[in-house]
Amino acid sequence: MGYMWAIFMPMLVVAAGIFVKKAFSIVSGEPMELSSIVSVGVKAIPFSFFLTSIRFSTNSLIGNTNLVTKIYFPREVFPFAATMSCLFDFAISSATLAVILIFANIGISIHILWLPILLVFLIAMTTGVGMFLACANLFYRDVKYIVEVIAMFAIFFTPVFYEAGMFGRWETILLMNPLGSILECLNSIVVLHKNPNYFWLAYSGIWGIGGFLASWKFFHGLEYAFAEYI
């Protein structure tokens, strides 16, 4: 399928989200609005990017054993490369979504200027988690199985198919997931045309940038032992 995989996989998530949204509308007796469908797409694509990236990153060191053990170079190249390859797919699927948004007459507002900042937070957090898991998987090979289990159920605990505000006082708990807070901020600026919640924006930024720096330090601190334990 070539580049179509970059569109096919996120679209499967979007289709599942639309199915869930339709179920919500039937139970509540309220019609399913176009904005709620678009909201699923806006959040499903970055969610798919995050999950795909950490899956590839987790096995990036183990999958390149010969290079890790024979020559020296910055080992973080492997999780970086895994994330960047997924970022290319993310760009293709995002461009496709942008075309759909244009034809759906969702419109655009000045709040879209927040988009580059949120994307930096998303990429930084994804890369940081990828580095941490790649390092952990090298020392403890069960990590890759734990990642698969978490990836399987993560969508239920992340506001992709739903809005965190639906849960009332439980909203704060859901948004403590930094990926969830990024997705809700993206939904605010792209679909709802309003400023993101500044508290959750700052929260996601701390986790994104701070998590990336902490993971990089953690990665470098154990890099000397990679060749021995791999």
C-alpha positions, 0 to 999 in steps of 0.5 A: 500500500505504500504511503496509504498506510499513513492514512489507512491506520489513522482512518481505522481509529477515526472510523471506530471513534465515529462508531462510538460517537454514534452510540453515544448519540443514540443513548443520549437521544441527541443528534451526532454533530459534524464537529464531534466527528471532526473532533475524533479525527483531530485527536485520533491522528496524533494519538496514532502517531504517539502509539506507533512511535513508542512501539517502534522506539521500544525495539529500536536498540534491540533491533540494531544489536550489531551496530550498538555493539560494534561501533560507537555513535550517539545511540539515541539516533535509533529511537529518534529515527523511529519517531521521525519515520512515524512523524513523516506518516503523521505529516501525510495523514495530517495533510489529508485531514486538513483537506477534509476539514476544508471541505467540511467547512470547519473553518480556521481562526487565529487560535490555530497559531497555538498549533506549532507549540502543541506539536512541539510538545507532542513530538518532544514527549513522544521522543522522550517516552521512546528513548526511555522505553528503548533503554528500559527494553534493552535491560528488561526484555519484558518491557516490549510486552508491557508496552503492547498491553498498555497500547491496547487499552490506552485509547480508553483512558485517553480522550480520543473518542470522547471529550474529557468534560463529559466526565464532570469531576473526573475530567481532571484525572483524565487530563492528568494524562499529558497526552490527553491534555495535548489532545484536548488543547488541539481540539480546542484550537482546531475544532472549537476555535478557542484558546486552549486551557492555559493550565493544561497547556502548561502542564503538557509543556512541562511533561513534553519538554521536561520529560524529553530532557529527563529521558535524554539524561537517563538514556545517556546515564546508562549508555555505557552499559548498552553493549554489555547488556544487549 
